Amino acid sequence: MSIIISILVFSLIIIVHELGHFFVAKKVGICVQEFSVGMGPLVASKTVGETEYSLRAFPFGGFCRMQGGYDDPDVPSENTDKTRSFESKSVAQRIAVIAAGPAMNFVLAFVLIFCMLGVNGFLVPEIKSVDMGTPAYGAGLEAGDRIVKVNGQSVIIYQDFSPALNLRKAGEAVDMTVVRNGEKLSFSITPEYNDEYGRYMMGFSFDGRYGLFSDEVEGFERSTLAETVKADVGMMTYFVKSVVTGFVRLFSFQVKSDEVAGPIGIINTIGDTYEAGLQYSFMDALLNVFTLSALLSTNLGIINLFPIPSMDGGRLAFLIAEGIRKKPIDPEIEGKIHFAGFMLLIVFMMVIAFNDILNLLR
């Protein structure tokens, strides 16, 4: 079941990504020769019009092969309409075609998160209640206070609170700014260690909203469309920050081997996420997969914007350079750079796959 769900998740993310390239290419008049889901040996294909739609053996990638593009191995014949090739289009049009793939991954993530928030609801950075005799009560925090800053870090959604809190050492005071009746107030609160929960606590609880599509929850308000969109954008931003920070730590060798996962590790994680949700209901399992899929889609979108040769970001970098220079980079040099980048990615994926296997055996 984990493998089946993972294939569905990977396929969805890949199809949406490649559809971005596909639709924009068609829009600007480029001939799309093949639209493939998967990589490697051909499993099945069907030609509709000028495009061959194919399914390949390994569901960890895909491509949209365009006439005269970087995936086109064919030499145009005399009868080929050269005005419909990728290379014949303006720099702006080619940039739009390349950027559309990662953009569609962000759109997919937004839609999946919106569905999850609309059903599950979400916490908001507002104080619902303050326990008497706690540090928060002593400092003067009140129910209804909206937290806008913690330790100098802006708090837009609930998920921003914990990372900002983690900037301090255990037992140190927390500097907090809240909005009360339109006025900004600042507090310094020193958390106390709670033996029951085994951690430092300030003594207040967060308010929340139940979802647009969920049943009424007593004691809470239904979220508005604007609040749901704001929470969605905030969670997307949170995902982007997390992914970028993770890659910075990865390439600066600050991560442990068990903190990194490739396709094999992701399949295992998707399975664990699905099983955890099933303990409550099928809908919870589905929403868990939605959330993880949104994170993976965001991850793919960001990776493809990095200026890595052979990736969308690497091709965008060459197109931007062409726009600045007013002439293209030597195709032979660009091809060699992309090929070298592709080989490095293959080696990197093999290392990650080996690491996944070791983590599963531990």
JOJOUR-V27116 format. One record per helix or strand of 2 or more residues. SS is the DSSP state (H for helix, E for strand). FROM is the first residue (numbers start at 0). TO is the last residue. If there is no record, write none. Layout:
ss: <SS,SS>
from: <FROM,FROM>
to: <TO,TO>
This chain:
ss: <H,E,E,H,H,H,E,H,E,E,H,E,E,E,E,E,E,H,H,H,H,H,H>
from: <1,31,50,81,85,90,121,134,145,152,158,172,182,191,198,203,220,224,256,262,281,311,330>
to: <26,47,65,83,87,119,129,138,149,153,164,179,189,193,200,209,221,250,258,277,302,324,360>
